[in-house]
């Protein structure tokens, strides 16, 4: 019985998300046009990395230009921080392959944990529980 009510709740949430509202069609057409222009341009010029470019276009599209700009700044800031951290680690471990490898492993395993903690602190009502980690 609980599974049936959960399915009903999920279907109701899906229906609420897909209901029409003013501006939805124009926003969808704007997004589709941006993707088509990016695809035609990159395929014509044979630019590698089309998958990343199109996924970033989908990720950046928001309802308002201010939100789009903020999202773009967050992605750019994250990329710049990753590049700076990588260059810093390469300078510290100059000539030591084992230390570079250990730094790579540490970065791979600590990034999801840090992202998970930040997401919990930002979006959860239990953020006070995780402040002293």
Helices and strands as residue ranges (DSSP letters): H 2-18, H 24-45, H 50-60, H 65-92, H 97-123
